[in-house]
Amino acid sequence: MFNFAFSAAHPLTGYGWDDGFAESFTPFAGQGFVPGRIVRVDRGRVDAVVPDGDGVRTVLADAALVATGDPMRVPCTGDWAVIDLENGRVGDHLDGVVRALLPRRTAIMRSTSSKRSEGQILAANVDYAVVAVSLAEALDLDRVERFVSLVWESGAQPVVALTKADLVADPAALGHLVEDTSAAAPGVQVLAVSAATGDGLDTLSALLTGATSVLLGRSGAGKSTLANALYGADVQHVQAVRDQDGKGRHTTTTRDLLRLPGGGVLIDTPGLRGVGMWDAEAGLARTFADVEELAERCRFHDCAHDAEPGCAVQEAVENGELTVRRLASYRKLLRENQRIVAKTDARMRAEIRRDWKQKQALGRHMMERKRGAGAVRRPGR
């Protein structure tokens, strides 16, 4: 029988197994089950690496027992699973069954495009999330702020990789792009990398060594090319980017977990055309720490940072300390996050509805004053 207590020589150590996961697995250890890390999910079945003597092997397991109506509980690449290898179905070429998922340490989540505003987990148990941003097109700082907010919320450490840096011939211009990105993602390491020339890859590789990392970004951001460069071989298929709009063709169609030669594992994900907020209040606060700090200096604690007297945020915009773009991005993401939370939180819905009614009343009051109406009834009275 396997000893699933953590040790440096454990077969799964190279995939991220440690004493914390070993402790979580303890209740299942005496039941003939084995731990496995999910490396791929496809149509309710998962590929997982499990111990095999002193090494590991990949098995195909049915995940129907742990799949529920809640999309946030569906097995995901990066999950650690409890796998029963005694009950595989030979006719279906299944090696086993997933009996349970171990508690996730981190989970990168987004809202889907569904009208029901369901959530989706992009990757689980991740230490670093590398947000790939292509320099083959205009730098979109709003998108950087969106991705970084979701990563901070997940509990993982964000890293921004400005890919295809070799396309920016002027070193000074490249430096400015790095500076602008760093300003949009305070506290986040920003690296200009090129898979074509190798620039920046050593630094990124050293950062990810021994950890679980995931590549995030839109189609055409160069994630698969970057994954190949970090792996040192063509393990992910790469397609050309469309010339007319710079978008990729969804080269990667599944989330695949790859073991890196230098240590650690990397999850490559399909290109994301849209990434919606998913209850990321803490992540937004960290991404926009500068705006939140300014807001604390406002005269009124409920300042909307619009035209109120004593607004420190507007003052910062006027004196150039804060850009109009960044404030607009902050407001947009806050509103989006409030909407998604309100759809699942009745109390939040009530608060937003009450706030909206108060603003409507105030708006009517101000219009009456502007028109010079006689006696004006105070809103709320």
ZAMARGU-4260 file (C-alpha; in steps of 0.2 Angstrom, whole numbers, plus 5000, padded with zeros to 4 digits):
<rodrens>
0) 5000/5000/5000 | 5006/5018/4996 | 5011/5029/5010 | 5004/5046/5005 | 5012/5056/5019
5) 5022/5070/5011 | 5040/5068/5008 | 5053/5076/4996 | 5054/5059/4987 | 5035/5057/4985
10) 5031/5053/4967 | 5019/5067/4966 | 5030/5080/4973 | 5035/5087/4956 | 5017/5090/4953
15) 5014/5101/4969 | 5010/5087/4982 | 5015/5093/4999 | 5011/5090/5017 | 4995/5101/5017
20) 4988/5091/5003 | 4994/5075/5011 | 4984/5080/5027 | 4968/5083/5017 | 4970/5066/5009
25) 4971/5057/5026 | 4953/5053/5028 | 4953/5043/5011 | 4970/5035/5013 | 4964/5019/5022
30) 4950/5016/5009 | 4961/5010/4995 | 4960/5027/4985 | 4975/5036/4978 | 4978/5055/4976
35) 4980/5062/4959 | 4982/5079/4951 | 4970/5083/4937 | 4980/5088/4921 | 4965/5089/4909
40) 4946/5089/4909 | 4936/5084/4894 | 4917/5080/4894 | 4915/5074/4912 | 4931/5064/4912
45) 4948/5069/4918 | 4966/5064/4915 | 4975/5063/4931 | 4993/5059/4936 | 4994/5046/4951
50) 5008/5037/4960 | 5015/5022/4951 | 5029/5014/4961 | 5043/5027/4962 | 5035/5036/4947
55) 5018/5042/4941 | 5007/5037/4927 | 4992/5046/4919 | 4975/5038/4921 | 4958/5042/4914
60) 4944/5044/4927 | 4925/5047/4927 | 4921/5063/4937 | 4902/5061/4937 | 4901/5057/4955
65) 4909/5074/4960 | 4901/5084/4946 | 4886/5094/4953 | 4874/5107/4947 | 4885/5121/4954
70) 4898/5125/4940 | 4910/5131/4954 | 4912/5113/4960 | 4915/5105/4944 | 4933/5097/4943
75) 4946/5108/4935 | 4963/5107/4929 | 4975/5109/4944 | 4963/5101/4956 | 4969/5087/4968
80) 4957/5072/4967 | 4953/5057/4977 | 4954/5043/4964 | 4947/5025/4965 | 4957/5014/4953
85) 4947/4998/4958 | 4932/5003/4949 | 4937/5008/4931 | 4925/5002/4917 | 4935/4992/4904
90) 4922/4994/4891 | 4923/5013/4892 | 4942/5012/4894 | 4941/5021/4911 | 4955/5017/4923
95) 4945/5024/4938 | 4933/5035/4946 | 4935/5052/4955 | 4927/5050/4972 | 4931/5068/4979
100) 4941/5084/4977 | 4953/5090/4990 | 4950/5108/4996 | 4956/5121/4984 | 4969/5133/4990
105) 4966/5145/4976 | 4954/5146/4962 | 4954/5158/4948 | 4936/5162/4943 | 4927/5172/4931
110) 4909/5175/4926 | 4903/5166/4910 | 4894/5174/4896 | 4878/5165/4901 | 4863/5175/4905
115) 4862/5166/4921 | 4878/5174/4926 | 4886/5157/4931 | 4904/5157/4937 | 4918/5146/4930
120) 4934/5141/4937 | 4949/5143/4925 | 4962/5135/4936 | 4964/5128/4954 | 4978/5127/4966
125) 4989/5140/4957 | 5003/5149/4965 | 5007/5161/4950 | 4995/5167/4936 | 5005/5174/4921
130) 4994/5186/4912 | 5000/5186/4894 | 4998/5203/4885 | 5004/5204/4867 | 5014/5219/4861
135) 5009/5215/4843 | 4994/5226/4846 | 4990/5242/4856 | 4993/5239/4875 | 4976/5238/4883
140) 4978/5243/4901 | 4960/5240/4905 | 4961/5222/4901 | 4977/5221/4912 | 4968/5228/4927
145) 4953/5216/4924 | 4964/5200/4924 | 4975/5206/4938 | 4960/5209/4949 | 4953/5192/4946
150) 4970/5184/4950 | 4972/5194/4966 | 4955/5188/4971 | 4959/5170/4969 | 4974/5171/4981
155) 4987/5168/4968 | 5001/5180/4964 | 4999/5189/4947 | 5013/5191/4935 | 5011/5201/4919
160) 5021/5195/4903 | 5022/5207/4889 | 5024/5194/4875 | 5031/5197/4858 | 5043/5210/4865
165) 5054/5208/4850 | 5041/5217/4839 | 5045/5234/4849 | 5062/5239/4841 | 5064/5254/4852
170) 5071/5250/4869 | 5065/5266/4876 | 5047/5263/4870 | 5048/5245/4877 | 5053/5253/4894
175) 5038/5265/4893 | 5026/5250/4890 | 5033/5241/4905 | 5031/5257/4916 | 5013/5260/4910
180) 5009/5242/4914 | 5017/5242/4931 | 5007/5258/4935 | 4991/5249/4931 | 4996/5234/4941
185) 5004/5240/4957 | 5014/5226/4967 | 5014/5215/4951 | 5030/5210/4942 | 5030/5215/4924
190) 5041/5206/4912 | 5044/5210/4893 | 5047/5193/4885 | 5050/5186/4868 | 5049/5168/4864
195) 5058/5172/4847 | 5074/5179/4855 | 5073/5172/4872 | 5073/5189/4881 | 5065/5189/4898
200) 5062/5170/4898 | 5076/5166/4910 | 5068/5178/4923 | 5051/5171/4921 | 5057/5153/4921
205) 5066/5156/4937 | 5051/5164/4945 | 5040/5149/4941 | 5052/5135/4945 | 5045/5123/4958
210) 5027/5132/4958 | 5011/5129/4950 | 5008/5142/4937 | 4994/5146/4924 | 4995/5156/4908
215) 4980/5168/4906 | 4976/5180/4891 | 4965/5183/4876 | 4967/5173/4860 | 4983/5178/4851
220) 4992/5183/4866 | 5006/5170/4863 | 5002/5159/4878 | 5005/5142/4868 | 5021/5149/4861
225) 5027/5155/4878 | 5022/5138/4886 | 5033/5129/4872 | 5047/5141/4876 | 5046/5138/4895
230) 5045/5119/4892 | 5059/5119/4880 | 5049/5109/4867 | 5034/5111/4856 | 5021/5103/4867
235) 5007/5115/4863 | 5001/5118/4845 | 5003/5135/4838 | 4993/5144/4825 | 4995/5160/4816
240) 4986/5176/4822 | 4974/5184/4810 | 4981/5199/4802 | 4965/5209/4801 | 4962/5210/4820
245) 4977/5202/4829 | 4966/5189/4837 | 4971/5171/4838 | 4961/5155/4833 | 4959/5147/4850
250) 4975/5136/4847 | 4973/5128/4864 | 4955/5121/4867 | 4958/5113/4884 | 4967/5117/4900
255) 4982/5106/4900 | 4994/5104/4915 | 5013/5102/4909 | 5027/5098/4920 | 5042/5110/4917
260) 5059/5102/4915 | 5066/5114/4928 | 5053/5110/4941 | 5035/5115/4944 | 5020/5113/4933
265) 5012/5125/4920 | 4993/5126/4915 | 4990/5133/4898 | 4972/5139/4895 | 4962/5143/4879
270) 4961/5161/4874 | 4948/5171/4883 | 4938/5183/4872 | 4929/5189/4888 | 4933/5189/4906
275) 4919/5195/4918 | 4921/5199/4936 | 4916/5187/4949 | 4914/5193/4966 | 4931/5201/4965
280) 4929/5215/4978 | 4946/5212/4987 | 4955/5209/4970 | 4949/5226/4964 | 4954/5235/4980
285) 4972/5228/4978 | 4973/5232/4960 | 4967/5249/4962 | 4975/5252/4979 | 4980/5270/4974
290) 4962/5275/4970 | 4956/5267/4986 | 4969/5277/4996 | 4964/5293/4988 | 4946/5289/4991
295) 4949/5288/5010 | 4954/5307/5009 | 4938/5312/5002 | 4927/5324/5013 | 4912/5312/5012
300) 4914/5294/5016 | 4901/5290/5002 | 4909/5301/4989 | 4905/5295/4971 | 4921/5304/4965
305) 4911/5314/4953 | 4907/5332/4957 | 4907/5332/4976 | 4916/5345/4986 | 4932/5339/4994
310) 4934/5324/4982 | 4952/5319/4984 | 4950/5307/4969 | 4945/5321/4957 | 4958/5332/4964
315) 4971/5319/4959 | 4964/5318/4942 | 4965/5337/4940 | 4983/5338/4945 | 4989/5323/4935
320) 4992/5311/4949 | 4978/5299/4943 | 4973/5297/4925 | 4956/5298/4918 | 4957/5281/4910
325) 4962/5273/4927 | 4947/5281/4936 | 4935/5276/4922 | 4942/5258/4923 | 4940/5257/4941
330) 4922/5263/4941 | 4918/5251/4926 | 4925/5236/4935 | 4916/5241/4952 | 4899/5242/4943
335) 4902/5226/4934 | 4907/5217/4950 | 4892/5224/4960 | 4880/5218/4946 | 4887/5200/4946
340) 4886/5199/4965 | 4869/5207/4966 | 4862/5192/4955 | 4867/5180/4968 | 4865/5191/4984
345) 4848/5197/4988 | 4855/5209/5001 | 4866/5217/4988 | 4852/5219/4976 | 4842/5228/4989
350) 4856/5240/4993 | 4860/5244/4974 | 4841/5247/4971 | 4840/5258/4987 | 4855/5268/4981
355) 4848/5270/4964 | 4832/5277/4970 | 4841/5289/4981 | 4851/5295/4966 | 4835/5297/4956
360) 4827/5307/4970 | 4843/5318/4971 | 4843/5320/4952 | 4825/5326/4952 | 4829/5338/4966
365) 4844/5346/4957 | 4834/5348/4941 | 4820/5357/4950 | 4833/5368/4958 | 4841/5371/4942
370) 4825/5376/4934 | 4822/5388/4948 | 4806/5380/4954 | 4798/5388/4969 | 4798/5378/4985
375) 4808/5362/4982 | 4803/5346/4992 | 4819/5338/4999 | 4822/5320/4993 | 4817/5307/5004
380) 4804/5317/5013
</rodrens>
